[in-house]
Amino acid sequence: MVKVAQCWDDGVLNDVRLTELLRKYNAKATFNLNPGLHEKSRRITDRGHKFKDVYFTGKLSLDELTDVYEGFQVASHGMLHKNAGQVPDDEFMADALDARKYLEDRFQRECRGFAWPCGRHTPETRRRMHEAGFAYGRTTGNTDCVVPCKDTMALDSSCHFLNPDFRKIFEKAKNSSGVFYFWGHSYEMMDDRQLWAQTEENIRFLSEDPDVVWVDVIDLVK
């Protein structure tokens, strides 16, 4: 058996298409959200990344969140995506916890997962996040052994979803640690048919493997 988990950041419009794809293959996923960056209506954003297409850099509206992510786990990505170590620790903690409280109220379930904005974290913020009740904090680092890990508030993944060696990394994990965990942003695919087809083929490949058990990220650290 190999446990497979995935998570996606930022609550962008492309998640509508992505969640439909994941439901098609009964694949579990966690979506890391910034509630403070969503508004009553869909909003176009451009945070300086290279993806400029207006649809694919947009944010879902607040009212869409419940329906789009129905059946999936959600996790805090900070209310306003503030980076640990770049703002005062108290400000960072308030940002992380406000997002958690908002998501728990909206989705009416516990929300103990976290994804570090831009992958940034410090020993002090890791300590404080653990004490605040978060179960894990996903980094942007990669590892051959996702769990067990020394500090679940510094939880590395197996790879990014567009890693050219995605299947090789999966096979290695399947035959060694028994855990494969990948992450990404759906806006990275924009409207590129090849990237969407590649992602769907990888999800299908995983779902059709009889040894694969889809799990939520938080299940990896329970």
N, C-alpha and C positions, 0 to 999 in steps of 0.2 A: 504494500500500500504506500502511496505517496500523497501527502496532504498538499493541496494547491490553494494558495490565497493570492488575491490581487487587490490593489487599491488605486484610486484615481483622484486627482487633486482639482480643486478650485471651482467646481460647480458651474461649468461652462455649458453653452447651448449644445455642443456636440454630445454631451452626456445623454441627451434624449435618444439619439441614434445608438449610442453605445449601450444604454440599458436595454433597449429593444434587442440588440444583438445578444447580450448576455442572457436575457430571458429565453431566447430561442434555444440556447444550449444548457439551460438550467445551471448556469455558472454563478456562484456567489461572488460578491464584491463589496468592498467598503469604499464609500465616497467621502473624501475629506473636504469639508466645506468652510467657507468664510461668510457667515450670515450677514455681517456688517457691510459686505460688498455687494449684496443683493438689494434690489429695490422693488417697488410695487410692480414695475413693468420691466420687461427684458431690457437690459442695458448693454450698450456696446462699450467695450473696454480696449485699451491698448497700453499694456504695461511695459512696452519697450522690447518685447520679444519679436522674432522675425515674422511671426504669423500675422499678417495684416488683413486678411479677408474679414469683413465686418461681421458676417454671420458666425464665423468660427472663433472670434475673439469675444463673443458676447457672453453675458451672464444671464442665467435663468432668473426669472422673477421670484420673489419670496413665495408667492402663492403657488408656484409650480413645484416647489421642492418636494412636498409630500407625495404628489402623484408620480413625479419622475423617479423618485428613489424608493417607491413602494416595494417592499420585499427585500431591500438591500440594507446593509448596515451603513450608518453615517458616523463620522468622527470629526472632532474639532481640528481645524487647520488655522485656528486663531480667528477672532472676530474680524480683524482687519489685516490679517497676514503679517503681523509684526514679527521681526526676526530676533531671536534670542541673542543677547550679546550686543545688539545694536540699539536697543532701547533699555531704560532701567528695568531691572528684574521685576519690580512691582507692576510696572506697566505691562510687561510681557505676560505676567501671570494673570492679570485682569483680563487681557485679551484672550488668552487661552480658555479661561474659566467662563467668561461671558459667552463665548461661542458654545461651550459645552452645555451651559444652562439653557441657552436658546434652543439648541437642537433637541435636548431632552424634553423641553416643553412642547415643541412643535411635533416631534415624532412620538412622544409619550413612551419613551423607553430609555434605559440607561445608555449613556454615551461616554465610555471610558477610554476610547482610542484617541490618538493624536498623531498628526504628521507635522514635523518641524518645518515651518516655512523656509524655503530655500535650503533645507537640510541643516540649518544652523542651530547649535545647542551648546551649552556650557555645563560644566560639572554642577554649578549652583542651580541652574534652571532644571537640570535633570533631577536633582535632589528634591527641589520644591514641587515639581510636577508629580513625582512619585508620592510625596506626602499629601498632595491634593487629591489623590485617588485615581490618577490616570494609570491605566494598565500597561501602556506602551507608548513609545514615541518613535515613529518611523523616520529614519534618516534617509539620505540619498546615497549612502554607501552600499557596496555590494559585498557579499560574503558567500563562501562555499557551505557554511553551516549557519542557517538562520537561527535555529534554536537547538539546544539551549544557548543563551547568550548571557554574558556577564551582567549586563544592565538592560532590562527590557525598555528603559527609557532611551536607549540608543540601539533601537532595533533596525539592523540592516536588512536589505532584501537580497534576493538572488540576482536580480538584474532589472533593467529597464525594459519595458515591453517592446521597444524597437531594437533591442540588442540583436545584432546580426547572428549571434550564436545562441539565440533564445532556446532552440530545441536541444542543442548540445548541453547547455547549462541545465535544462530540465532533466535530461537523461542522466547527467552526473548526479544531480540531487536525488533522483529516483533511486539510483543504485548506491547512494551513500547515506546522506542525512535523512532522506525520506520527507523532506519539506522543500517545496518550491514556491517562492513568493516574488511576484513582480509588480511593478507600479508604473504610473505614467500620467499624462494629461491627454484627454481625448482631443483637445485642440491641436495637438501635434500632428494629427492626421489631416487636419483641415478638410478639404473635399477631395483629397487624393484617393482615387479609386484603388490604386495599387496598395496603399497603406491600409485602407479599410479591409480590402480582400485578404491581405496578409494577416491582419489582426484576427479577422473572423476565422481564417484557416487555423491559426494557432489555438484559438478558443475551441474550435471543433476538434482539433487534434487532441487536446487535453481532455475534453469531455468524453471522447470515444475511447480513451485509454481505460481499460477495465481496472487498472490499479490506482487510478486517480480518485481522490475524494476531495471535492471542493469544500473549503472551510472559510470562515470569516477570519480576518487578521487577528482579532482578539482571541480566537480559539487557539492560536499558536502559542500564546503566553499563559493560558489558564492552567 
